[in-house]
Amino acid sequence: MQLIKLIYSYFVFINILTFVFYGVDKYKASKNQYRISEFFLLSLVVIGGFLGSSFGMLLFKHKLSKKKFITTIIVSTVFYMLLLGAYIFNLKFF
């Protein structure tokens, strides 16, 4: 059960962090300042920040026209939902 709490905490943390980075990048874009790299933003999505990035994109109206962001979020969301489903139904892949 301790592992579940740790995983839950990780996902809460990474999604809040991702949301904040999307907001910071949008702010920097509006001020013509040095931006956060797309690679870094996409990496946050892949390592679990798919919800934070989705909310950040919608709330800040940021990166909505970039297909690679939309695609990465969809693929990551499906991947993590499959992992969650496998855990819930106690499926073993390895």
GROMACS elastic network, one bead per residue, 0.5 to 0.9 nm:
[ bonds ]
;  ai    aj funct       b0    kb
    1     4     6  0.51657   500
    1     5     6  0.65828   500
    1     6     6  0.88189   500
    2     5     6  0.51980   500
    2     6     6  0.62905   500
    2     7     6  0.87314   500
    3     6     6  0.50048   500
    3     7     6  0.61487   500
    3     8     6  0.85075   500
    4     7     6  0.51351   500
    4     8     6  0.60485   500
    4     9     6  0.85096   500
    5     8     6  0.50287   500
    5     9     6  0.60217   500
    5    10     6  0.84901   500
    6     9     6  0.50927   500
    6    10     6  0.61343   500
    6    11     6  0.87467   500
    7    10     6  0.50118   500
    7    11     6  0.63040   500
    7    12     6  0.86842   500
    8    11     6  0.52562   500
    8    12     6  0.62683   500
    8    13     6  0.86149   500
    9    12     6  0.51393   500
    9    13     6  0.60594   500
    9    14     6  0.85563   500
   10    13     6  0.51062   500
   10    14     6  0.60083   500
   10    15     6  0.84455   500
   10    48     6  0.85590   500
   11    14     6  0.52094   500
   11    15     6  0.59825   500
   11    16     6  0.84634   500
   11    48     6  0.62975   500
   11    49     6  0.71415   500
   12    15     6  0.54029   500
   12    16     6  0.62161   500
   12    17     6  0.85769   500
   12    49     6  0.86237   500
   12    52     6  0.89788   500
   13    16     6  0.52945   500
   13    17     6  0.60711   500
   13    18     6  0.85292   500
   13    49     6  0.86889   500
   14    17     6  0.50086   500
   14    18     6  0.59640   500
   14    19     6  0.85232   500
   14    44     6  0.74132   500
   14    45     6  0.88281   500
   14    47     6  0.79365   500
   14    48     6  0.64665   500
   14    49     6  0.53642   500
   14    50     6  0.89917   500
   14    52     6  0.77982   500
   15    19     6  0.60627   500
   15    20     6  0.85502   500
   15    44     6  0.82954   500
   15    45     6  0.84014   500
   15    48     6  0.69772   500
   15    50     6  0.69217   500
   15    51     6  0.60729   500
   15    53     6  0.72420   500
   16    19     6  0.51122   500
   16    20     6  0.62218   500
   16    21     6  0.86878   500
   16    49     6  0.78425   500
   16    51     6  0.88143   500
   16    52     6  0.59134   500
   16    53     6  0.89497   500
   17    20     6  0.51569   500
   17    21     6  0.62331   500
   17    22     6  0.87436   500
   17    44     6  0.84594   500
   17    49     6  0.78310   500
   17    52     6  0.75292   500
   18    21     6  0.51116   500
   18    22     6  0.62722   500
   18    23     6  0.86725   500
   18    41     6  0.74035   500
   18    44     6  0.60677   500
   18    45     6  0.73971   500
   18    49     6  0.56164   500
   18    50     6  0.80993   500
   18    51     6  0.84721   500
   18    52     6  0.52859   500
   18    53     6  0.57905   500
   18    56     6  0.78512   500
   19    22     6  0.52644   500
   19    23     6  0.63662   500
   19    24     6  0.87541   500
   19    49     6  0.79250   500
   19    51     6  0.81659   500
   19    53     6  0.54484   500
   19    54     6  0.81032   500
   19    55     6  0.68804   500
   19    57     6  0.82977   500
   20    23     6  0.50544   500
   20    24     6  0.61272   500
   20    25     6  0.85634   500
   20    52     6  0.81077   500
   20    53     6  0.88946   500
   20    56     6  0.75866   500
   21    25     6  0.60115   500
   21    26     6  0.85011   500
   21    36     6  0.78844   500
   21    41     6  0.74594   500
   21    53     6  0.86537   500
   21    56     6  0.84552   500
   22    25     6  0.51221   500
   22    26     6  0.61757   500
   22    27     6  0.86038   500
   22    36     6  0.86088   500
   22    41     6  0.73667   500
   22    52     6  0.84159   500
   22    53     6  0.67187   500
   22    56     6  0.55926   500
   22    57     6  0.69572   500
   22    60     6  0.77143   500
   22    62     6  0.74206   500
   22    63     6  0.89172   500
   23    26     6  0.51378   500
   23    27     6  0.61706   500
   23    28     6  0.86218   500
   23    56     6  0.64057   500
   23    57     6  0.83628   500
   23    59     6  0.86387   500
   23    60     6  0.63671   500
   23    62     6  0.82265   500
   24    27     6  0.50266   500
   24    28     6  0.61137   500
   24    29     6  0.85113   500
   24    35     6  0.86397   500
   24    36     6  0.81866   500
   25    28     6  0.50382   500
   25    29     6  0.60407   500
   25    30     6  0.86490   500
   25    34     6  0.87831   500
   25    35     6  0.58539   500
   25    36     6  0.57158   500
   25    37     6  0.87455   500
   25    62     6  0.84629   500
   26    30     6  0.62877   500
   26    31     6  0.87599   500
   26    35     6  0.84800   500
   26    60     6  0.67861   500
   26    61     6  0.82660   500
   26    62     6  0.61693   500
   26    63     6  0.87199   500
   27    30     6  0.52202   500
   27    31     6  0.64370   500
   27    32     6  0.87355   500
   27    33     6  0.85792   500
   27    60     6  0.88852   500
   28    31     6  0.50970   500
   28    32     6  0.60200   500
   28    34     6  0.66215   500
   28    35     6  0.59771   500
   28    36     6  0.83228   500
   29    32     6  0.51164   500
   29    33     6  0.61972   500
   29    34     6  0.78030   500
   29    35     6  0.65479   500
   30    33     6  0.78030   500
   31    34     6  0.89766   500
   32    35     6  0.82185   500
   35    38     6  0.87612   500
   36    39     6  0.85227   500
   36    40     6  0.69965   500
   36    41     6  0.72577   500
   37    40     6  0.52942   500
   37    41     6  0.64791   500
   37    42     6  0.86998   500
   38    41     6  0.50514   500
   38    42     6  0.60069   500
   38    43     6  0.83613   500
   38    69     6  0.87636   500
   39    42     6  0.51738   500
   39    43     6  0.59667   500
   39    44     6  0.86693   500
   40    44     6  0.63231   500
   40    45     6  0.88374   500
   41    44     6  0.52659   500
   41    45     6  0.66899   500
   41    53     6  0.82239   500
   41    69     6  0.87804   500
   42    45     6  0.50590   500
   42    46     6  0.63889   500
   42    47     6  0.88350   500
   42    49     6  0.89539   500
   42    53     6  0.88020   500
   42    68     6  0.86237   500
   42    69     6  0.68046   500
   42    72     6  0.71385   500
   42    73     6  0.83283   500
   43    46     6  0.50655   500
   43    47     6  0.62404   500
   43    48     6  0.87780   500
   43    49     6  0.85473   500
   44    47     6  0.53523   500
   44    48     6  0.65707   500
   44    49     6  0.53386   500
   44    50     6  0.76780   500
   44    53     6  0.81462   500
   45    48     6  0.54748   500
   45    51     6  0.81025   500
   45    52     6  0.80723   500
   45    53     6  0.65402   500
   45    69     6  0.87348   500
   45    72     6  0.72090   500
   45    73     6  0.63669   500
   45    76     6  0.69766   500
   45    77     6  0.88760   500
   46    49     6  0.67356   500
   46    50     6  0.70811   500
   46    72     6  0.73078   500
   46    73     6  0.77176   500
   46    75     6  0.87529   500
   46    76     6  0.58339   500
   46    77     6  0.88636   500
   47    50     6  0.81942   500
   47    76     6  0.84069   500
   48    51     6  0.79720   500
   48    52     6  0.88484   500
   48    76     6  0.74801   500
   48    77     6  0.83564   500
   48    80     6  0.76894   500
   49    52     6  0.53205   500
   49    53     6  0.60903   500
   49    54     6  0.85531   500
   49    73     6  0.86769   500
   49    76     6  0.87728   500
   50    53     6  0.52304   500
   50    54     6  0.61151   500
   50    55     6  0.87205   500
   50    72     6  0.84653   500
   50    73     6  0.54971   500
   50    74     6  0.81311   500
   50    76     6  0.65213   500
   50    77     6  0.61557   500
   51    54     6  0.50619   500
   51    55     6  0.62119   500
   51    56     6  0.83781   500
   51    73     6  0.82281   500
   51    77     6  0.79645   500
   52    55     6  0.52876   500
   52    56     6  0.58828   500
   52    57     6  0.84352   500
   53    57     6  0.58745   500
   53    58     6  0.84535   500
   53    69     6  0.89768   500
   53    73     6  0.76485   500
   54    57     6  0.52485   500
   54    58     6  0.62770   500
   54    59     6  0.85549   500
   54    70     6  0.85403   500
   54    73     6  0.72409   500
   55    58     6  0.51659   500
   55    59     6  0.58408   500
   55    60     6  0.81956   500
   56    59     6  0.52214   500
   56    60     6  0.56759   500
   56    61     6  0.75962   500
   56    62     6  0.73018   500
   57    60     6  0.55141   500
   57    61     6  0.52508   500
   57    63     6  0.61617   500
   57    64     6  0.62283   500
   58    61     6  0.50115   500
   58    62     6  0.69383   500
   58    63     6  0.88897   500
   58    64     6  0.74545   500
   59    62     6  0.78897   500
   60    63     6  0.89214   500
   61    64     6  0.63857   500
   62    65     6  0.81937   500
   63    66     6  0.53671   500
   63    67     6  0.86014   500
   63    69     6  0.70505   500
   63    70     6  0.85414   500
   64    67     6  0.78113   500
   64    69     6  0.77249   500
   64    70     6  0.73820   500
   65    69     6  0.84220   500
   65    70     6  0.82570   500
   66    69     6  0.55639   500
   66    70     6  0.67013   500
   66    71     6  0.88650   500
   67    70     6  0.51150   500
   67    71     6  0.59784   500
   67    72     6  0.84102   500
   68    71     6  0.50619   500
   68    72     6  0.59038   500
   68    73     6  0.84517   500
   69    72     6  0.51595   500
   69    73     6  0.61180   500
   69    74     6  0.85992   500
   70    73     6  0.52406   500
   70    74     6  0.62225   500
   70    75     6  0.86788   500
   71    74     6  0.51677   500
   71    75     6  0.61029   500
   71    76     6  0.84406   500
   72    75     6  0.52320   500
   72    76     6  0.59407   500
   72    77     6  0.83709   500
   73    76     6  0.51735   500
   73    77     6  0.59407   500
   73    78     6  0.85472   500
   74    77     6  0.51475   500
   74    78     6  0.61887   500
   74    79     6  0.85692   500
   75    78     6  0.52289   500
   75    79     6  0.61224   500
   75    80     6  0.87048   500
   76    79     6  0.50147   500
   76    80     6  0.61468   500
   76    81     6  0.84526   500
   77    80     6  0.52975   500
   77    81     6  0.60208   500
   77    82     6  0.85098   500
   78    81     6  0.50926   500
   78    82     6  0.60848   500
   78    83     6  0.86341   500
   79    82     6  0.51864   500
   79    83     6  0.63572   500
   79    84     6  0.87452   500
   80    84     6  0.61371   500
   80    85     6  0.85195   500
   81    85     6  0.60335   500
   81    86     6  0.84658   500
   82    86     6  0.60375   500
   82    87     6  0.85500   500
   83    86     6  0.50306   500
   83    87     6  0.62238   500
   83    88     6  0.86306   500
   84    87     6  0.50759   500
   84    88     6  0.61047   500
   84    89     6  0.85834   500
   85    88     6  0.50194   500
   85    89     6  0.60322   500
   85    90     6  0.80997   500
   85    91     6  0.81636   500
   86    89     6  0.53178   500
   86    90     6  0.56388   500
   86    92     6  0.72198   500
   86    93     6  0.83250   500
   87    91     6  0.62981   500
   87    92     6  0.83337   500
   88    91     6  0.78584   500
